[in-house]
Amino acid sequence: MDFKMEFNMETVKVLDLIFEHLPISMVLTDETGKIIIMNDHYLKYLNLKKEDVIGRPVEDVIPNTRLPIVLNTGLPEISEPHVYSDGVKGVVHRLPLYNDRGEISGCLGMVILDDIHDLDKLIEVNRFLDKKLTKYQNEVRSIYRAKYSFDQILGKSPVIQKLKCYAKRLARNDADILITGETGTGKELWAHAIHNESPRADYPFITVNCGAIPENLLESELFGYEEGAFTGAKKGGKMGKFQLAEGGTLFLDEIGDMPLLMQVKILRGSPRT
């Protein structure tokens, strides 16, 4: 990629204003390698003043610089390591600039990382946060986990064995499953077993007793809310059951007791879990 730039006093003034507000170290040279612009971020890093660098050969100001080499070859160097005189390692871009005649008119240097050790620190912080996140995810999964499996469903009759085989086949897909039966026949037990047999077994199993939640609170329980959504809303908002069950299973116990309007909202607007 060619970067075209013709330098004059106005162009330099504009670029100087732009460079001053950038939070990375930048230097611009003309075609001879003399510094035209060095922004304040770079000057502070090198402990220099602008009057000390403007017009000087870049190699006299930046130890070990390769900008003169880029000016000579015309080849950009992207994300290359650079070692300063004090041993500090950085990562830099070096870009040759061309005029409309295809001639090299200067070179732009950008320090992406002033000290590569900062990157090491960032990697360590990310590793620490990743461990913490994994720990919390495991804690959530231990709290919202299915307790029962098909082995815990008693019965050896042909009907029970046939139901188990059918339920295991259902567990392998993402279809919604309706479990019917009289109170006390173990509908929740089957829901637990289906979850543990499914590809979602490592994710949360969330139970909602639809008959025990007041109608006016049901929507916020299922879908959650943001801070300030209504009077009495918790600071920071609240995650809904659908969000908690992401990737896992949401068991809507006694869904037949849920108001029909809410059943419609679930059928039309609920995300898949």
Rosetta silent file (secondary structure, phi, psi, omega in degrees, C-alpha in Angstrom):
SEQUENCE: MDFKMEFNMETVKVLDLIFEHLPISMVLTDETGKIIIMNDHYLKYLNLKKEDVIGRPVEDVIPNTRLPIVLNTGLPEISEPHVYSDGVKGVVHRLPLYNDRGEISGCLGMVILDDIHDLDKLIEVNRFLDKKLTKYQNEVRSIYRAKYSFDQILGKSPVIQKLKCYAKRLARNDADILITGETGTGKELWAHAIHNESPRADYPFITVNCGAIPENLLESELFGYEEGAFTGAKKGGKMGKFQLAEGGTLFLDEIGDMPLLMQVKILRGSPRT
SCORE:     score description
SCORE:     0.000 S_00000001
   1 L     0.000  131.477  178.636    0.000    0.000    0.000 S_00000001
   2 L   -98.876  134.227  176.677    1.328    3.439   -0.977 S_00000001
   3 E  -107.828  112.142 -175.671    0.705    6.441    1.289 S_00000001
   4 E   -93.101  134.036 -178.259    0.777    9.645   -0.767 S_00000001
   5 L  -159.115  125.064  175.108    1.730   12.923    0.916 S_00000001
   6 L  -108.732  122.152 -173.540    3.185   16.173   -0.401 S_00000001
   7 L   -92.487  133.482  169.753    4.677   18.263    2.411 S_00000001
   8 L  -145.875  178.178 -174.634    4.353   22.017    2.702 S_00000001
   9 H   -60.124  -41.344 -178.957    4.044   24.405    5.626 S_00000001
  10 H   -66.357  -42.783  179.502    0.241   24.129    5.795 S_00000001
  11 H   -61.898  -44.497 -179.682    0.287   20.336    5.641 S_00000001
  12 H   -61.696  -40.971  179.946    2.904   20.150    8.371 S_00000001
  13 H   -62.606  -43.736 -179.380    0.873   22.491   10.617 S_00000001
  14 H   -64.579  -46.636  179.986   -2.266   20.388   10.197 S_00000001
  15 H   -63.405  -37.957  179.677   -0.434   17.123   10.824 S_00000001
  16 H   -62.005  -41.042  178.534    1.316   18.596   13.846 S_00000001
  17 H   -65.557  -39.343  179.635   -2.049   19.530   15.364 S_00000001
  18 H   -67.047  -47.730 -176.473   -3.410   16.038   14.700 S_00000001
  19 H   -60.377  -35.522 -175.310   -0.344   14.230   16.065 S_00000001
  20 H   -61.566  -26.499 -175.336   -0.386   16.232   19.302 S_00000001
  21 L   -97.732    3.304 -179.990   -3.722   14.716   20.327 S_00000001
  22 L   -90.676  138.459 -175.236   -2.820   11.094   19.630 S_00000001
  23 L   -85.958   19.283  175.987   -1.953    8.893   22.650 S_00000001
  24 L  -125.301  156.736 -178.852    0.860    7.076   20.819 S_00000001
  25 E   -76.619  131.080 -178.389    4.385    8.179   19.956 S_00000001
  26 E  -139.300  144.299  176.838    4.732    9.420   16.357 S_00000001
  27 E  -140.314  142.473  179.865    7.507   10.920   14.260 S_00000001
  28 E  -128.367  132.039  178.539    7.500   12.200   10.678 S_00000001
  29 E  -117.190  163.961  171.413   10.557   12.810    8.506 S_00000001
  30 E   -86.802 -170.543 -175.523   11.105   14.316    5.092 S_00000001
  31 L   -68.354  -18.252  179.821   12.695   12.427    2.184 S_00000001
  32 L   -91.952   -5.697  179.808   16.192   13.044    3.574 S_00000001
  33 L    94.082    6.821  177.249   15.365   11.590    6.991 S_00000001
  34 E   -84.682  141.884 -175.099   15.217   14.897    8.836 S_00000001
  35 E   -72.197  125.765  175.329   12.477   15.203   11.461 S_00000001
  36 E   -97.451  -42.848 -178.651    9.524   17.377   10.457 S_00000001
  37 E  -139.597  137.617  166.415    7.183   16.462   13.301 S_00000001
  38 E  -137.929  121.125 -174.136    7.542   14.614   16.591 S_00000001
  39 L   -75.106  165.855 -173.560    4.484   14.660   18.807 S_00000001
  40 H   -61.721  -33.558  179.785    4.480   15.518   22.487 S_00000001
  41 H   -60.722  -42.785 -179.909    3.899   11.898   23.519 S_00000001
  42 H   -72.756  -40.823  179.814    7.168   10.844   21.855 S_00000001
  43 H   -59.825  -42.210  178.865    9.077   13.905   23.093 S_00000001
  44 H   -65.412  -39.117 -179.684    8.112   13.111   26.699 S_00000001
  45 H   -63.432  -40.288 -179.815    9.126    9.502   26.257 S_00000001
  46 H   -87.082   -3.698 -179.365   12.556   10.537   24.937 S_00000001
  47 L    59.874   47.374 -178.995   12.797   13.397   27.470 S_00000001
  48 L  -127.543  166.804  174.736   13.377   15.943   24.708 S_00000001
  49 L  -109.830  155.855 -175.697   11.915   19.284   23.597 S_00000001
  50 H   -58.083  -40.595 -179.346   10.506   20.040   20.166 S_00000001
  51 H   -66.676  -16.215  179.532   13.221   22.609   19.389 S_00000001
  52 H   -82.121  -14.973 -171.727   15.829   19.907   20.097 S_00000001
  53 H  -119.363  -32.012 -175.272   14.597   17.564   17.354 S_00000001
  54 L   -61.965  128.525  179.678   12.966   19.448   14.485 S_00000001
  55 L    88.357   -8.557  179.842   15.281   19.524   11.455 S_00000001
  56 L   -89.477  150.955  174.742   17.719   16.978   12.882 S_00000001
  57 E   -59.264  135.596 -174.198   18.454   13.587   11.238 S_00000001
  58 H   -61.292  -31.016 -179.218   16.159   11.026   12.820 S_00000001
  59 H   -70.194  -19.172  176.927   19.060    8.657   13.574 S_00000001
  60 H   -80.210  -17.499 -175.524   20.618   11.358   15.783 S_00000001
  61 H  -104.971  -40.646 -177.277   17.448   11.533   17.894 S_00000001
  62 L  -111.371  106.968  179.749   16.102    7.966   17.950 S_00000001
  63 L   -60.349  141.282  175.929   18.776    5.348   18.669 S_00000001
  64 L    64.275   15.615 -178.438   18.707    2.238   16.454 S_00000001
  65 L   -64.198  147.554  176.630   15.962    3.704   14.253 S_00000001
  66 L  -108.978    8.896  179.822   15.277    1.988   10.919 S_00000001
  67 H   -58.634  -40.759  176.536   13.424    4.911    9.367 S_00000001
  68 H   -61.275  -32.459  178.266   16.412    5.777    7.093 S_00000001
  69 H   -68.111  -41.954  178.015   16.373    2.160    5.867 S_00000001
  70 H   -64.649  -38.011  175.794   12.655    2.383    5.075 S_00000001
  71 H   -61.299  -35.286 -177.703   13.309    5.652    3.225 S_00000001
  72 H   -77.320  -41.487 -176.018   15.956    3.860    1.189 S_00000001
  73 H   -87.894  -28.437 -175.409   14.019    0.663    0.413 S_00000001
  74 L    75.842   11.453 -177.549   10.505    2.114    0.208 S_00000001
  75 L  -103.681  124.775  179.453    9.217   -0.975    2.022 S_00000001
  76 L   -69.232  151.321  175.562    6.884   -0.534    5.006 S_00000001
  77 E  -124.506  115.417 -173.693    7.600   -2.361    8.262 S_00000001
  78 E  -109.043  129.825  177.405    4.486   -3.222   10.264 S_00000001
  79 E    53.198   48.400  179.227    4.462   -4.242   13.951 S_00000001
  80 E   -96.021  147.358  177.520    8.221   -4.673   14.083 S_00000001
  81 E   -72.661  148.985  176.731   10.210   -4.858   17.340 S_00000001
  82 E  -141.188  133.169 -179.426   12.452   -1.942   18.273 S_00000001
  83 E  -110.140  121.342  178.231   15.049   -1.806   21.050 S_00000001
  84 L   -80.585  169.345 -175.408   15.865    1.596   22.559 S_00000001
  85 L   -62.820  -25.051  179.673   19.289    2.521   23.911 S_00000001
  86 L   -88.959    7.102  177.392   18.156    1.808   27.487 S_00000001
  87 L    89.910   -6.228  178.874   17.155   -1.731   26.512 S_00000001
  88 L   -69.174  135.279 -178.635   13.429   -1.083   26.524 S_00000001
  89 E  -103.155  135.467  178.015   11.656   -3.037   23.798 S_00000001
  90 E  -129.729  177.422  176.394    8.781   -1.578   21.804 S_00000001
  91 E  -125.174  129.007 -172.114    6.616   -2.403   18.783 S_00000001
  92 E  -133.597  157.516  166.979    6.536    0.060   15.877 S_00000001
  93 E  -108.925  139.768  173.527    5.129    0.759   12.411 S_00000001
  94 E  -128.900  116.656 -172.459    7.402    2.394    9.798 S_00000001
  95 E  -122.713  121.162  174.370    5.601    3.652    6.696 S_00000001
  96 E   -73.905  143.672  178.892    7.194    5.292    3.620 S_00000001
  97 E  -113.702  143.541 -175.810    5.216    8.212    2.168 S_00000001
  98 E  -122.852  153.420  172.792    5.060    9.084   -1.535 S_00000001
  99 L   -94.020 -179.142 -177.000    4.174   12.166   -3.556 S_00000001
 100 L   -65.641  -16.001  179.590    1.994   12.213   -6.680 S_00000001
 101 L   -90.734    2.828  179.179    5.062   11.535   -8.833 S_00000001
 102 L    81.699   12.129  179.069    5.689    8.236   -7.057 S_00000001
 103 L   -95.506  146.283  177.256    8.759    9.562   -5.258 S_00000001
 104 E   -67.373  124.225 -177.910    9.376    8.999   -1.554 S_00000001
 105 E  -109.748   -5.580  179.326    8.530   12.243    0.238 S_00000001
 106 E   167.985 -172.215 -178.720    9.033   11.112    3.834 S_00000001
 107 E  -146.973  138.133  179.780    8.559    8.414    6.422 S_00000001
 108 E  -111.264  128.033  176.164    6.115    7.990    9.298 S_00000001
 109 E  -115.333  132.530  179.270    7.069    6.139   12.472 S_00000001
 110 E  -129.775  128.272  177.809    4.492    5.058   15.073 S_00000001
 111 E   -94.449  107.241 -177.813    5.268    3.375   18.379 S_00000001
 112 E   -75.583  -38.387  175.162    2.358    1.016   19.073 S_00000001
 113 E  -130.264  120.099  179.236    3.815   -0.174   22.374 S_00000001
 114 L   -67.407  -32.809 -177.228    6.322    1.969   24.258 S_00000001
 115 L  -144.776  115.130 -176.333    7.389   -0.984   26.353 S_00000001
 116 H   -62.791  -19.589  176.115    6.666   -4.564   25.334 S_00000001
 117 H   -64.462  -27.061  175.915    6.686   -5.463   29.026 S_00000001
 118 H   -61.913  -35.991  177.982    3.359   -3.605   29.207 S_00000001
 119 H   -66.442  -41.026  177.637    2.008   -6.228   26.821 S_00000001
 120 H   -60.794  -41.943  178.333    3.290   -8.999   29.074 S_00000001
 121 H   -63.003  -41.363 -179.927    1.547   -7.354   32.025 S_00000001
 122 H   -63.864  -40.322  178.347   -1.662   -7.069   30.010 S_00000001
 123 H   -62.919  -41.388  179.224   -1.467  -10.747   29.066 S_00000001
 124 H   -64.432  -41.398  178.143   -0.987  -11.684   32.735 S_00000001
 125 H   -62.502  -42.507  179.552   -3.978   -9.550   33.755 S_00000001
 126 H   -63.929  -38.817  177.680   -6.099  -11.203   31.061 S_00000001
 127 H   -63.643  -41.844  179.279   -5.018  -14.646   32.247 S_00000001
 128 H   -62.913  -46.028 -179.720   -5.942  -13.737   35.820 S_00000001
 129 H   -65.205  -36.085  178.942   -9.341  -12.403   34.750 S_00000001
 130 H   -64.774  -39.808  177.474   -9.934  -15.471   32.601 S_00000001
 131 H   -64.142  -43.360  179.076   -9.249  -17.721   35.615 S_00000001
 132 H   -61.842  -43.667 -179.282  -11.611  -15.648   37.747 S_00000001
 133 H   -62.563  -43.469  178.739  -14.295  -15.786   35.049 S_00000001
 134 H   -61.603  -40.325  178.706  -13.916  -19.552   34.738 S_00000001
 135 H   -61.738  -46.769 -178.945  -14.200  -19.879   38.521 S_00000001
 136 H   -67.087  -37.219  177.708  -17.390  -17.812   38.626 S_00000001
 137 H   -62.280  -41.622  178.925  -18.829  -19.685   35.643 S_00000001
 138 H   -65.066  -37.487  178.180  -18.193  -22.977   37.436 S_00000001
 139 H   -65.520  -42.044  178.227  -19.839  -21.606   40.580 S_00000001
 140 H   -62.617  -42.848 -179.805  -22.890  -20.535   38.588 S_00000001
 141 H   -65.113  -34.471  178.751  -23.053  -23.925   36.928 S_00000001
 142 H   -69.719  -32.268  178.593  -22.831  -25.678   40.295 S_00000001
 143 H   -74.936  -47.340 -177.954  -25.720  -23.565   41.598 S_00000001
 144 L  -102.661   63.578  179.163  -27.875  -23.910   38.483 S_00000001
 145 L  -118.410  151.705  176.152  -27.200  -27.534   37.617 S_00000001
 146 L   -76.415  136.763 -172.179  -29.576  -30.377   36.924 S_00000001
 147 L   -93.864  -23.195 -169.522  -29.544  -32.883   39.798 S_00000001
 148 L  -118.881  154.638  177.279  -31.036  -36.006   38.253 S_00000001
 149 L  -125.473  175.280  179.929  -30.271  -38.366   35.384 S_00000001
 150 H   -64.226  -26.163  179.031  -32.203  -41.117   33.599 S_00000001
 151 H   -65.280  -23.254 -178.197  -30.543  -43.682   35.872 S_00000001
 152 H   -91.391   -1.892  173.702  -32.424  -42.142   38.790 S_00000001
 153 L   -87.786  109.665 -174.632  -35.792  -42.563   37.123 S_00000001
 154 L   -76.740  157.181  178.314  -37.024  -45.846   38.570 S_00000001
 155 L   121.847  132.231 -178.729  -39.048  -48.381   36.660 S_00000001
 156 L  -121.000    8.294 -178.818  -38.258  -51.267   34.315 S_00000001
 157 L   -68.095  156.290  178.417  -41.570  -51.629   32.552 S_00000001
 158 H   -55.562  -34.936 -179.320  -41.639  -51.477   28.731 S_00000001
 159 H   -65.448  -46.518  179.788  -43.499  -48.166   28.928 S_00000001
 160 H   -64.203  -43.529 -179.829  -40.817  -46.519   31.110 S_00000001
 161 H   -63.192  -39.361  178.404  -37.982  -47.919   28.975 S_00000001
 162 H   -65.997  -40.824  178.413  -39.673  -46.651   25.815 S_00000001
 163 H   -63.974  -40.088  178.925  -40.153  -43.203   27.368 S_00000001
 164 H   -62.768  -45.484  179.602  -36.493  -43.040   28.368 S_00000001
 165 H   -61.668  -42.167 -179.995  -35.332  -43.896   24.835 S_00000001
 166 H   -64.997  -44.006 -178.958  -37.701  -41.307   23.382 S_00000001
 167 H   -65.367  -36.846  178.759  -36.599  -38.622   25.873 S_00000001
 168 H   -65.187  -36.893  177.326  -32.905  -39.322   25.159 S_00000001
 169 H   -66.686  -41.535  178.099  -33.517  -38.780   21.440 S_00000001
 170 H   -62.607  -35.363 -176.506  -35.305  -35.508   22.190 S_00000001
 171 H   -63.474  -21.632 -175.670  -32.409  -34.371   24.406 S_00000001
 172 L   -84.060   -2.779  178.010  -30.044  -34.380   21.421 S_00000001
 173 L  -123.222  178.730 -174.903  -31.857  -31.566   19.595 S_00000001
 174 L  -102.333   16.209 -179.771  -32.935  -28.014   20.364 S_00000001
 175 L   -70.143  147.832  173.135  -36.679  -28.475   20.030 S_00000001
 176 L   -68.048  140.664 -176.824  -38.949  -27.210   22.795 S_00000001
 177 L  -119.260  129.023  176.589  -40.239  -30.130   24.872 S_00000001
 178 L  -104.977  119.204  179.029  -43.641  -30.265   26.561 S_00000001
 179 L  -107.646  120.185 -178.329  -43.828  -32.651   29.526 S_00000001
 180 L  -115.233  157.875  179.102  -47.364  -33.387   30.728 S_00000001
 181 L   157.455  161.719  179.318  -48.666  -35.371   33.664 S_00000001
 182 L   -67.532  160.673  176.634  -50.494  -35.153   36.936 S_00000001
 183 L   -59.450  131.889  177.952  -48.960  -33.422   39.945 S_00000001
 184 L    90.846    2.753 -179.538  -46.377  -35.653   41.621 S_00000001
 185 L   -88.370   -0.977  173.849  -45.631  -37.823   38.586 S_00000001
 186 L    93.039   31.995  179.763  -42.050  -36.494   38.271 S_00000001
 187 H   -61.067  -41.001 -179.857  -42.204  -33.993   35.412 S_00000001
 188 H   -67.651  -35.495  177.119  -39.300  -32.017   36.870 S_00000001
 189 H   -58.835  -43.591  177.866  -37.284  -35.206   37.289 S_00000001
 190 H   -66.331  -37.341  179.002  -37.636  -35.893   33.559 S_00000001
 191 H   -63.655  -42.772  176.798  -36.658  -32.289   32.746 S_00000001
 192 H   -59.450  -47.845 -176.519  -33.449  -32.655   34.795 S_00000001
 193 H   -63.446  -41.361  178.877  -32.615  -35.957   33.103 S_00000001
 194 H   -62.850  -42.544  177.856  -33.216  -34.568   29.606 S_00000001
 195 H   -60.999  -47.164 -178.158  -30.928  -31.610   30.335 S_00000001
 196 H   -66.738  -19.893  178.656  -28.143  -33.870   31.658 S_00000001
 197 H   -89.921  -12.141 -172.753  -28.411  -36.042   28.552 S_00000001
 198 L   -90.236  166.614  174.289  -28.240  -33.062   26.183 S_00000001
 199 L   -63.713  -10.527 -178.661  -25.252  -31.166   24.680 S_00000001
 200 L   -93.569    9.251 -172.062  -26.250  -28.358   27.085 S_00000001
 201 L   -58.539  -29.210 -178.759  -25.461  -30.417   30.191 S_00000001
 202 L   -84.119   -0.426 -178.458  -22.489  -28.227   31.162 S_00000001
 203 L  -109.601  170.823 -171.912  -24.628  -25.084   31.091 S_00000001
 204 L   -61.561  147.977  170.288  -27.253  -23.821   33.565 S_00000001
 205 E  -115.485  107.879 -173.914  -30.536  -25.564   34.260 S_00000001
 206 E  -108.050  125.904  178.551  -32.948  -22.835   35.361 S_00000001
 207 E  -105.310  134.449  175.808  -36.322  -23.643   36.884 S_00000001
 208 E  -124.681  119.614  174.748  -39.196  -21.160   36.953 S_00000001
 209 E   -85.540   95.799 -173.033  -42.336  -21.974   38.917 S_00000001
 210 L   -64.714  -23.816 -178.316  -44.787  -20.112   36.730 S_00000001
 211 L   -84.556  -11.612 -175.854  -47.625  -20.588   39.168 S_00000001
 212 L  -101.437   -6.627 -178.114  -45.788  -19.028   42.124 S_00000001
 213 L   -99.825  127.828  177.803  -44.773  -15.712   40.545 S_00000001
 214 L   -56.139  145.256 -175.851  -47.304  -12.839   40.644 S_00000001
 215 H   -57.232  -37.706 -176.688  -48.543  -11.885   37.193 S_00000001
 216 H   -73.876  -12.884  178.776  -47.206   -8.319   37.475 S_00000001
 217 H  -106.646   -8.518 -172.787  -43.672   -9.629   38.209 S_00000001
 218 H   -62.503  -42.742 -177.522  -43.586  -12.502   35.751 S_00000001
 219 H   -65.084  -42.785  179.917  -42.309  -10.502   32.781 S_00000001
 220 H   -69.302  -32.033  177.742  -39.412   -8.929   34.724 S_00000001
 221 H   -66.688  -41.212 -176.485  -38.506  -12.341   36.197 S_00000001
 222 H   -78.612  -43.658 -172.401  -38.334  -13.964   32.775 S_00000001
 223 H  -105.747   -9.274  179.471  -36.831  -11.175   30.685 S_00000001
 224 L    76.132 -175.182  179.374  -35.051   -9.049   33.322 S_00000001
 225 E  -161.135  160.997  178.280  -34.844   -5.270   33.345 S_00000001
 226 L   -93.961  161.736  178.838  -32.404   -2.368   33.218 S_00000001
 227 L   -58.514  133.916  178.674  -31.651    0.033   36.049 S_00000001
 228 L    79.491    8.864 -177.124  -34.400    2.614   36.451 S_00000001
 229 L   -65.031  -29.786  178.040  -36.867    0.665   34.299 S_00000001
 230 L  -159.933  167.731  179.461  -39.573    1.128   36.933 S_00000001
 231 L   -62.394  127.205 -179.262  -40.074    2.267   40.523 S_00000001
 232 L    91.924   -0.370  178.560  -38.317   -0.136   42.852 S_00000001
 233 L   -65.323  142.028 -178.466  -36.039   -1.580   40.171 S_00000001
 234 L   -66.488  146.984  175.394  -32.719   -2.817   41.542 S_00000001
 235 L   -64.130  130.646 -178.302  -29.612   -0.712   41.009 S_00000001
 236 L    88.994   -5.376 -179.902  -27.742   -2.115   38.042 S_00000001
 237 L    79.795 -170.803 -178.738  -30.835   -3.909   36.771 S_00000001
 238 E  -148.714  136.973  176.995  -31.498   -7.629   36.928 S_00000001
 239 L   -74.687  139.897  176.159  -30.821  -10.544   34.605 S_00000001
 240 L   -84.004  167.237 -179.054  -33.890  -12.457   33.470 S_00000001
 241 H   -63.033  -33.784  178.093  -34.258  -16.225   33.626 S_00000001
 242 H   -62.994  -41.478 -179.987  -33.811  -16.472   29.868 S_00000001
 243 H   -68.741  -39.861  178.229  -30.464  -14.724   30.114 S_00000001
 244 H   -62.687  -33.530 -176.107  -29.358  -16.874   33.058 S_00000001
 245 L   -87.954    8.308 -175.933  -30.219  -20.001   31.094 S_00000001
 246 L   -54.394  127.174 -179.911  -28.238  -18.965   28.013 S_00000001
 247 L    85.215  -12.056 -176.658  -26.703  -22.036   26.428 S_00000001
 248 L  -116.944 -135.552 -175.234  -28.583  -24.303   28.822 S_00000001
 249 E  -129.430  136.089  173.390  -32.176  -25.192   29.642 S_00000001
 250 E  -110.624  115.208 -179.250  -35.085  -23.139   30.966 S_00000001
 251 E   -99.933  109.288 -179.345  -37.699  -25.334   32.653 S_00000001
 252 E   -92.008   90.112 -178.203  -41.032  -23.520   32.862 S_00000001
 253 E   -73.219  137.348 -179.560  -42.788  -25.526   35.582 S_00000001
 254 L    56.432   43.852 -178.253  -46.585  -25.297   35.633 S_00000001
 255 H   -63.592  -22.998  177.876  -46.559  -23.209   32.447 S_00000001
 256 H   -64.486  -20.483  178.614  -50.274  -23.930   32.119 S_00000001
 257 H   -86.725   -4.841 -179.403  -50.858  -21.609   35.080 S_00000001
 258 L   -75.871  140.915  177.139  -49.128  -18.733   33.314 S_00000001
 259 L   -54.870  141.958 -176.011  -51.420  -15.988   31.948 S_00000001
 260 H   -58.407  -37.260 -179.683  -52.181  -16.524   28.272 S_00000001
 261 H   -60.897  -39.820  179.372  -50.800  -13.090   27.336 S_00000001
 262 H   -71.169  -34.695  176.421  -47.432  -14.012   28.838 S_00000001
 263 H   -61.246  -38.580  178.278  -47.463  -17.375   27.077 S_00000001
 264 H   -64.912  -42.374  179.522  -47.872  -15.511   23.797 S_00000001
 265 H   -61.201  -40.113 -179.774  -44.906  -13.243   24.609 S_00000001
 266 H   -66.032  -44.273 -178.215  -42.729  -16.271   25.310 S_00000001
 267 H   -64.964  -36.054 -174.865  -43.756  -18.008   22.085 S_00000001
 268 H   -91.213  -33.915 -168.804  -43.197  -14.893   19.944 S_00000001
 269 H  -120.870   -3.577 -174.854  -40.315  -13.079   21.591 S_00000001
 270 L   -78.581  142.295  176.563  -38.233  -15.353   23.760 S_00000001
 271 L   -75.715  155.956  174.948  -34.643  -16.147   22.749 S_00000001
 272 L   -72.186  142.404  175.181  -33.552  -19.751   22.304 S_00000001
 273 L  -116.157    0.000    0.000  -31.615  -21.242   25.193 S_00000001
